[in-house]
Amino acid sequence: MRRRTKIIIAVLVAAGAYTFFKDDIAQFWDGLHVKLAEYPAPKNTKWLNQNVSDKDIGWFYHADQGTRTFGIPYEWFMALEQPSLTAMLWSADPFSDPAYLDRYGFIPDPFDKKALPIGFAHGDAMLDPTGEPWRNPTNKQDMTGIGLTCAACHTGRFTYKDTAVIINGGPALTDLLKLKQGIGVALFETRYLPGRFGRFAKRILGPDSTLDERETLKYQIDQVLNQYNQTLTLEKRVASRSIEEGYGRLDALNRIGNQVFSIDLKNPDNYAGSSAPVHYPRIWNTPWFDWVQYNGSIMQPMVRNAGESLGVSSELNLTDPSKGLFKSSVNVKKLYDMEEMVKGKNPPNPKDGFSGLQSPKWPADILPPIDQTLAAKGAELYKDRCQGCHRPPISSEAFYDFNNTKWWRTNQNGEHVMVLENIPIDHVGTDPAQATDMIARTVALPANLGIDETGFAFALGKVVEKTVNYIYDRPQPPLDENGKPKPPLSEAERQRLDGYMPNELRGEMKYKVRPLNGVWATPPYLHNASVPSVYALLSPIEERPTKFYLGNREYDPVNLGYKTDYLANGFEFDTSIRGNSNSGHQFRKEYDKDKPVTGIIGKYLEPSDRKALIEYLKTL
């Protein structure tokens, strides 16, 4: 009787607690559920010939650039189970299952079905949250890193009917923030669900671990969860200035800044909202551009790539002079090798075009064939409406007019690189948030870093430059024939690794314009992914959708975009939100070249003209 009374009292107390704290409980419960879209498995997977061998592209998929993106060792990642509260009773499937990671948008490796998805890299020994070597509590062996590499964000995929098509160098359709949430929930459940922790400990420590070793492992998990909670606290603090990124987008520069100036520097006041997400850019031909990023803000390839590596959590010491300020796990050699694979061995020329990774050709064996008659009409429209900004097609001799100094310059090695025009935003009229926020953001730095910049972009450029130079200044691996480290790099070798371009930065209210080869394979459009298809982009703004879903993978070969129908647990894109505007780049009847209006760039295109242009763009 007494036991029954206690149960009734406990139930009443629990009910009362739920009534009083139901909002907090609901929020907590919701946070433990990672909501992912479901996708049918394609029957076939094909990747297009883009002038890179299977061996080289397979290496690129998993080349370690020194990142520790998830804050946990590789061994933990492989031992984690998928988030599931039922795992208290029985085991869940591995978190690392490629089919599960595919639901976050990460593409299974087409060459090795058992490998981690494209863009995941297994690294060297890593540091724990205190900055000390991360050791296994049982065998005291170094734990090793796992992180994302370039291919995670720059490998595209679409499906058409039963076939998946891989676009190397294209924009990914991943949701990185949702992946981090999934890992956080999995770790939380591992720590606090006894059955799950027991299985995890057995995988990490072995079957005969001691109580002390298991307690040490719990402490290590607590350290990671504490880091996750600190970041969540910072995210909540800037939530009013942030917008959801969703599939295929990331506020890359702000997130790099948060990692470097807030997390690495241990300064919460430097944390900023993710206020201007951008669409992952296509990277073919990029090494031959003079300026990169959507706002044309970075010149040097090494600074661009090392900055990206720091942004996805390569280790960086900015707080402890005794361990070497700017010491980092960034792998500059791998970054250079990846850049060279994309770049190719020969500069662009009229005979061979661009070497290295090339833009994909329309796959007529998978997608409907091109209407050549309609494409010919589109070619004339392209010449009249598009070529002034986007240049002649790269297959034409006119493109390689090296005497035109508005189009070409030479780098420090005498090679021709493209001069990309930066178009003022008050002309093109697209959403200004990415350029505005980069210019407006400031950071506070301690004097001992030797950086007197407070503007975000310029301070970041200095941090990256000092990080790279720290590595350049040290004896270089691997060992020479006598077993000794090679000497620090010569000036000539530094120039080579830097891509023969100086570290120049700029912040302007402009967006760069680039050639359109392969553009058909890179939806959605505009820098912020606010326009779902080429047809919508060629249409006046009142004909563009104001809301649509991102996350669908099925390709629309008529309009050149992804399907935008409702997708359960997908991302609903709302163009009314700051940073998400679909304005600008319009062809309208009001166009008058002598009376420019912001956002109107050309004469109105009839629907039949849009279709002709689309057909021509398929040929580029």
C-alpha positions in Angstrom: 0.0 0.0 0.0 2.8 2.4 1.0 4.7 1.6 -2.3 1.5 2.3 -4.3 1.1 5.6 -2.5 4.6 6.6 -3.3 4.1 5.8 -7.0 0.9 7.9 -7.1 2.7 10.8 -5.3 5.6 10.5 -7.8 3.2 10.6 -10.7 1.4 13.6 -9.3 4.8 15.4 -8.7 5.9 14.5 -12.2 2.6 15.8 -13.7 2.9 19.0 -11.7 6.5 19.5 -12.7 5.5 18.9 -16.4 2.6 21.5 -16.0 4.9 24.0 -14.5 8.0 23.4 -16.7 6.2 22.1 -19.8 7.7 24.8 -22.1 11.3 24.0 -20.9 10.6 20.2 -21.1 9.2 20.6 -24.6 12.2 22.7 -25.7 14.6 20.1 -24.2 12.7 17.2 -25.8 12.6 19.0 -29.1 16.4 19.5 -28.8 16.9 15.8 -28.5 15.2 15.1 -31.8 17.2 15.7 -35.0 14.7 16.2 -37.7 16.0 14.9 -41.0 14.4 14.6 -44.5 14.0 11.1 -46.0 15.3 10.5 -49.5 14.7 7.5 -51.8 17.9 5.6 -52.7 18.9 6.1 -56.3 19.4 3.0 -58.4 22.5 4.4 -60.1 25.2 6.9 -59.3 27.2 8.5 -62.1 29.9 11.2 -62.0 30.7 13.2 -65.1 34.1 13.5 -66.8 35.6 16.7 -65.5 39.2 16.2 -66.5 40.4 14.8 -63.2 41.3 11.1 -62.7 39.4 8.8 -60.3 42.5 8.5 -58.3 43.0 12.2 -57.9 39.3 13.0 -57.1 39.2 10.1 -54.7 42.2 11.6 -52.9 40.5 15.0 -52.9 37.4 13.6 -51.3 39.3 12.7 -48.1 42.5 14.8 -48.1 43.1 16.0 -44.5 43.7 19.7 -44.2 44.1 19.6 -40.4 40.5 20.3 -39.4 38.8 19.0 -36.2 35.3 20.1 -37.2 33.3 18.3 -34.6 35.5 18.7 -31.6 35.8 14.9 -31.0 38.3 12.3 -32.1 37.9 10.1 -35.1 37.7 7.1 -32.8 34.7 8.6 -31.0 33.0 9.5 -34.2 33.2 5.9 -35.4 32.0 4.6 -32.0 29.0 6.9 -31.7 25.5 5.7 -32.3 22.7 7.6 -34.0 20.6 9.8 -31.8 17.7 7.7 -30.4 16.2 7.6 -27.0 15.3 3.9 -27.5 19.1 3.3 -27.3 18.6 3.1 -23.5 17.1 -0.4 -24.2 19.0 -1.5 -27.3 21.8 -0.3 -29.5 21.2 2.1 -32.4 23.0 2.1 -35.8 26.4 3.7 -36.1 26.4 7.5 -36.5 29.1 7.0 -39.2 26.8 4.9 -41.4 27.1 6.6 -44.8 23.3 6.1 -45.4 22.6 8.1 -42.2 25.0 10.9 -43.0 23.5 11.1 -46.5 20.3 12.4 -44.8 22.4 15.5 -43.7 23.4 15.9 -47.4 26.8 14.3 -47.3 27.4 12.1 -50.4 28.4 8.5 -50.0 31.9 7.8 -51.5 31.3 6.3 -54.9 34.6 4.5 -54.9 34.4 2.9 -51.5 31.0 2.0 -50.0 32.5 1.5 -46.5 34.4 4.8 -46.4 33.1 7.9 -44.7 31.2 10.3 -47.0 32.8 12.7 -49.5 34.4 15.5 -47.6 35.2 13.7 -44.3 38.9 13.4 -43.5 40.8 11.3 -40.9 43.6 13.4 -39.4 46.7 13.1 -37.1 46.9 13.3 -33.3 44.6 16.0 -31.9 44.4 18.1 -28.8 41.7 17.9 -26.2 39.6 20.9 -25.1 42.3 22.0 -22.7 45.0 22.2 -25.4 46.8 19.0 -24.3 47.3 15.8 -26.3 44.1 13.8 -26.4 44.8 10.3 -25.0 42.8 7.1 -24.7 42.3 6.6 -20.9 43.1 2.9 -21.2 46.1 2.5 -23.6 47.3 6.1 -23.4 47.5 6.2 -27.2 46.9 9.5 -29.1 43.4 10.0 -30.3 43.2 11.3 -33.9 41.3 14.0 -35.6 38.3 14.0 -37.9 37.1 17.0 -39.8 35.6 18.3 -43.0 37.7 19.0 -46.0 37.1 21.1 -49.2 35.1 18.4 -50.9 32.4 18.5 -48.2 31.0 21.8 -49.4 32.3 21.7 -53.0 30.9 18.5 -54.3 27.4 18.7 -55.8 24.8 16.1 -56.5 21.4 16.0 -58.1 19.1 13.1 -58.9 17.0 12.7 -62.0 14.5 9.9 -61.9 16.5 6.9 -60.6 20.0 8.3 -61.1 22.2 10.4 -58.9 24.8 12.6 -60.7 27.9 13.8 -58.8 29.2 17.2 -59.8 32.8 17.6 -58.6 33.6 21.1 -57.6 29.9 22.0 -57.5 27.9 23.3 -54.6 26.9 20.8 -51.9 23.4 20.5 -50.6 24.4 19.8 -47.0 23.2 21.0 -43.6 26.3 21.4 -41.6 24.6 22.9 -38.5 22.1 20.1 -38.4 25.0 17.6 -38.5 26.7 19.3 -35.5 23.3 19.2 -33.7 23.1 15.4 -34.4 26.6 14.8 -33.0 25.8 16.9 -29.9 22.6 14.9 -29.2 24.4 11.6 -29.8 27.2 12.7 -27.3 24.6 13.8 -24.7 22.8 10.5 -25.0 26.1 8.6 -24.8 27.0 10.4 -21.6 23.6 10.0 -19.8 22.0 6.8 -21.1 23.8 4.0 -19.2 23.4 1.3 -21.9 24.6 3.6 -24.6 27.6 4.7 -22.5 28.5 1.1 -21.7 28.6 0.2 -25.4 30.6 3.4 -26.3 33.1 2.7 -23.5 33.6 -0.9 -24.7 34.4 0.3 -28.2 36.8 3.0 -27.0 38.4 1.4 -24.0 38.0 -2.3 -24.7 36.1 -5.0 -22.8 38.3 -4.9 -19.6 38.4 -1.2 -18.8 38.5 -0.2 -15.1 36.0 2.1 -13.3 38.6 4.9 -13.2 39.2 4.6 -17.0 35.4 4.8 -17.6 35.1 7.8 -15.3 38.0 9.5 -17.2 36.1 8.9 -20.4 33.0 10.4 -18.9 35.0 13.4 -17.9 36.3 13.8 -21.5 32.8 13.7 -22.8 31.8 16.3 -20.3 34.6 18.6 -21.5 33.3 18.3 -25.1 29.6 18.8 -24.0 30.7 21.9 -22.1 32.3 23.3 -25.3 29.1 22.6 -27.2 27.0 24.3 -24.5 29.3 27.3 -24.5 28.8 27.6 -28.3 25.0 27.2 -27.9 25.0 29.9 -25.3 26.8 32.2 -27.8 24.4 31.3 -30.5 21.4 32.1 -28.3 22.9 35.5 -27.5 23.1 36.5 -31.2 20.0 34.7 -32.3 18.1 37.9 -33.0 20.9 38.8 -35.5 21.0 35.4 -37.1 19.0 33.7 -39.8 18.7 30.0 -40.5 21.1 28.7 -43.1 19.5 25.4 -44.1 20.6 23.1 -46.9 23.3 24.3 -49.2 24.1 27.5 -47.4 26.5 28.8 -44.8 27.5 32.2 -43.5 31.1 31.0 -44.1 33.0 34.2 -43.4 31.1 35.0 -40.2 31.5 31.5 -38.9 35.2 31.5 -39.7 35.4 34.8 -37.7 33.5 33.2 -34.8 35.8 30.2 -34.7 39.0 32.3 -34.8 38.1 35.5 -32.9 35.7 34.1 -30.3 36.3 30.4 -29.8 40.1 30.2 -30.5 40.7 33.5 -28.9 38.4 32.7 -26.0 36.6 36.0 -26.3 32.8 35.7 -26.3 32.3 39.4 -27.2 33.7 38.7 -30.6 30.9 36.3 -31.5 28.6 37.5 -34.2 25.3 36.3 -35.7 25.1 34.3 -38.9 23.4 37.1 -40.7 24.3 36.6 -44.3 24.4 32.9 -45.4 25.7 32.3 -48.9 25.3 29.4 -51.4 28.4 27.2 -51.6 30.2 28.4 -54.8 31.4 26.3 -57.6 35.2 26.0 -57.6 36.2 25.0 -61.2 38.5 27.7 -62.7 38.7 29.5 -59.4 42.5 29.3 -59.0 42.8 31.4 -62.2 40.7 34.3 -60.7 42.4 37.3 -59.3 39.8 37.8 -56.6 37.6 35.2 -54.9 34.6 35.2 -52.5 31.2 36.5 -53.6 32.2 40.0 -52.7 35.7 39.7 -54.3 37.5 40.2 -51.0 40.4 37.8 -51.0 43.2 37.5 -53.5 45.7 34.9 -52.3 44.8 31.2 -52.7 46.7 30.1 -49.5 45.0 32.7 -47.3 41.7 31.7 -48.8 42.2 28.0 -48.2 43.9 28.3 -44.8 41.2 30.6 -43.6 38.6 28.0 -44.7 40.6 25.4 -42.8 40.6 27.5 -39.6 36.9 28.1 -40.0 36.1 24.4 -39.9 38.1 24.1 -36.7 41.7 23.4 -37.5 43.6 23.9 -34.2 44.9 27.4 -33.6 46.7 28.8 -30.6 46.0 32.4 -30.0 46.1 32.5 -26.2 49.2 30.7 -24.9 52.6 32.2 -25.9 54.5 29.4 -24.3 53.1 27.0 -26.9 53.7 29.3 -29.8 51.2 31.9 -30.9 49.6 31.0 -34.3 50.7 27.4 -34.0 48.1 25.4 -35.9 47.1 22.0 -37.3 46.5 23.6 -40.8 48.1 21.4 -43.4 49.5 23.9 -45.9 51.0 21.2 -48.1 47.6 19.4 -48.6 45.9 22.8 -49.2 48.4 23.5 -51.9 48.0 20.1 -53.5 44.2 20.5 -53.5 44.5 23.9 -55.1 46.8 22.5 -57.8 44.4 19.6 -58.6 41.7 22.2 -59.2 44.0 24.5 -61.0 45.8 22.1 -63.3 49.3 22.2 -64.7 48.8 24.7 -67.5 47.5 28.3 -67.6 44.3 28.9 -69.6 44.9 29.2 -73.3 42.7 29.3 -76.4 43.8 25.9 -77.6 43.2 23.8 -74.5 41.0 26.1 -72.4 41.3 25.6 -68.6 43.3 22.6 -67.3 42.6 21.0 -64.0 39.0 20.5 -62.7 36.7 21.5 -65.5 33.0 22.4 -65.5 30.6 19.5 -66.2 29.1 19.0 -69.6 25.3 18.5 -69.9 24.8 14.7 -69.7 22.5 14.0 -72.6 22.5 10.3 -71.7 20.9 11.1 -68.3 19.0 14.4 -68.9 16.8 15.3 -71.9 18.9 16.3 -75.0 19.6 19.9 -75.8 17.4 21.5 -78.5 20.1 22.8 -80.7 17.8 25.1 -82.7 16.5 26.8 -79.6 20.1 27.0 -78.2 21.2 28.8 -81.3 18.6 31.5 -80.6 19.8 31.6 -77.0 23.4 32.1 -78.1 22.3 35.4 -79.7 20.4 36.5 -76.6 23.5 35.6 -74.4 25.7 37.8 -76.6 23.2 40.7 -76.3 22.1 40.4 -72.6 24.8 38.4 -70.7 28.2 38.6 -72.3 29.0 42.1 -71.3 29.3 40.9 -67.6 29.9 37.2 -67.9 32.3 37.3 -70.8 32.2 35.2 -74.0 32.0 31.5 -73.5 35.3 29.9 -72.4 35.2 27.7 -75.5 35.6 30.7 -77.7 38.8 32.4 -78.9 37.4 35.8 -77.9 37.5 34.7 -74.3 41.3 34.5 -74.4 42.1 38.0 -75.4 45.2 38.4 -73.2 45.8 41.9 -74.6 42.6 43.1 -72.9 43.8 44.3 -69.5 40.2 44.6 -68.2 40.0 40.8 -68.6 43.5 39.5 -67.8 46.6 40.2 -65.8 49.6 38.2 -64.8 50.6 36.8 -61.5 54.0 36.7 -59.9 55.0 33.8 -62.1 54.0 35.5 -65.3 50.9 33.4 -65.8 47.6 34.9 -67.0 44.9 35.1 -64.4 41.3 36.4 -65.0 40.5 39.9 -63.8 37.0 39.5 -62.4 34.8 42.6 -62.4 33.2 43.6 -59.1 29.7 45.0 -59.8 28.4 47.7 -57.5 25.4 46.4 -55.5 23.5 49.6 -56.2 23.6 48.5 -59.8 22.9 44.8 -59.7 20.5 45.2 -56.8 20.9 41.9 -55.1 20.8 41.4 -51.3 23.5 43.5 -49.7 23.8 41.7 -46.4 26.9 39.6 -47.1 29.0 42.7 -48.3 27.5 45.0 -45.7 28.1 42.8 -42.7 31.6 41.9 -43.7 32.5 45.6 -43.8 30.6 46.5 -40.6 32.0 43.7 -38.4 34.8 44.6 -36.0 36.8 42.5 -33.5 38.9 43.1 -30.4 42.4 41.6 -30.4 45.0 41.5 -27.6 48.2 43.4 -28.2 50.5 40.4 -28.1 49.1 39.1 -31.4 50.7 42.1 -33.1 47.7 42.9 -35.2 46.4 46.5 -35.2 43.4 45.9 -37.4 39.9 46.0 -35.9 38.0 45.5 -39.1 37.0 41.9 -39.3 38.1 41.0 -42.8 41.5 42.7 -42.5 42.1 41.3 -39.0 41.2 37.8 -40.3 43.6 38.2 -43.2 46.4 39.0 -40.8 45.7 36.1 -38.5 45.7 33.7 -41.4 48.9 35.2 -42.8 50.6 34.9 -39.5 49.4 31.3 -39.1 50.7 30.3 -42.5 54.0 32.0 -41.9 54.4 30.3 -38.5 54.2 27.0 -40.5 56.5 28.2 -43.3 59.1 29.4 -40.7 59.4 26.0 -39.1 61.5 23.0 -40.3 59.4 21.2 -42.8 58.2 17.6 -42.9 58.9 15.0 -44.2 62.4 14.1 -43.0 65.2 14.4 -45.6 67.5 11.4 -46.6 69.5 11.9 -43.4 66.5 11.7 -41.2 66.5 15.4 -40.4 63.6 17.9 -41.0 64.0 20.0 -44.1 64.8 23.7 -43.5 62.1 26.4 -43.4 60.8 27.4 -46.8 62.6 29.8 -49.1 60.9 32.9 -50.4 60.6 31.3 -53.8 58.9 28.2 -52.3 56.5 30.4 -50.2 55.5 32.3 -53.4 54.8 29.0 -55.1 52.6 27.7 -52.2 50.8 31.0 -52.1 49.8 30.6 -55.7 52.0 33.4 -56.9 49.5 36.0 -55.6 50.0 38.5 -52.7 47.9 38.6 -49.6 45.6 41.5 -50.6 42.1 42.0 -49.1 39.4 44.5 -49.8 35.9 45.3 -48.6 33.5 46.9 -51.1 29.8 47.1 -51.6 30.2 45.0 -54.7 29.7 41.4 -55.9 32.0 39.7 -58.4 30.8 38.3 -61.7 32.3 35.2 -63.3 31.9 33.1 -66.5 28.8 30.8 -66.7 30.4 27.5 -67.8 28.6 24.8 -65.9 26.1 27.1 -64.3 23.3 24.7 -65.2 24.6 22.3 -62.5 24.8 24.8 -59.7 21.3 25.6 -58.3 20.0 27.6 -56.5 21.1 31.0 -57.7 22.3 34.4 -56.6 25.0 34.5 -53.9 22.4 33.8 -51.1 20.6 31.0 -52.9 17.4 33.0 -53.0 16.3 32.1 -56.5 15.6 28.4 -57.1 16.1 28.1 -60.9 17.7 29.9 -63.9 14.2 30.5 -65.3 13.2 32.3 -62.1 16.4 34.3 -62.3 15.7 35.5 -65.8 12.2 36.5 -64.7 11.0 39.7 -63.1 10.9 39.6 -59.3 7.1 39.4 -59.1 7.4 36.1 -60.9 10.0 34.7 -58.6 8.8 32.5 -55.7 8.9 34.3 -52.3 9.0 31.0 -50.4 10.2 27.6 -51.5 11.8 24.5 -50.0 15.6 23.7 -50.1 16.7 20.2 -49.6 15.0 18.4 -52.5 17.6 16.7 -54.7 15.5 16.0 -57.8 16.7 18.1 -60.8 14.4 20.2 -63.0 16.0 20.1 -66.5 13.4 22.5 -67.9 14.0 25.4 -65.5 17.5 24.4 -64.4 17.1 24.1 -60.6 16.0 21.7 -57.9 12.4 20.8 -57.3 11.0 23.1 -54.7 7.9 21.2 -53.5 7.2 20.8 -49.8 9.8 18.5 -48.2 9.2 17.1 -44.7 12.0 18.3 -42.4 13.5 20.3 -45.3 14.2 24.0 -45.1 11.6 26.6 -46.1 13.4 29.6 -47.7 11.7 32.9 -47.0 12.9 35.8 -49.2 11.3 38.4 -46.9 14.0 37.9 -44.3 17.0 40.2 -44.3 19.9 38.4 -46.0 17.4 36.2 -48.0 16.2 38.8 -50.5 15.6 37.6 -54.1 15.8 41.1 -55.5 18.1 42.4 -58.3 19.5 41.0 -61.5 16.3 41.7 -63.3 15.4 42.0 -67.0 12.5 44.4 -67.2 10.5 46.5 -69.7 11.5 49.7 -67.7 15.2 49.1 -68.6 16.9 52.2 -70.0 20.7 52.1 -70.3 20.9 55.9 -70.1 18.7 55.9 -66.9 20.0 53.1 -64.7 17.7 51.8 -61.9 19.0 49.7 -59.1 18.4 46.0 -59.8 17.4 46.3 -63.4 20.3 45.1 -65.6 18.8 44.5 -69.0 15.8 44.5 -71.4 12.8 42.3 -70.7 13.0 38.7 -71.7 9.8 37.1 -73.0 9.2 33.6 -71.6 10.3 32.2 -75.0 13.5 34.1 -74.7 14.1 32.7 -71.2 13.7 29.2 -72.5 16.1 29.9 -75.4 18.7 31.3 -73.0 18.3 28.3 -70.7 18.9 25.9 -73.7 22.0 27.8 -74.6 23.3 27.8 -71.0 23.1 24.0 -71.1 25.8 24.0 -73.7 28.3 26.0 -71.7 
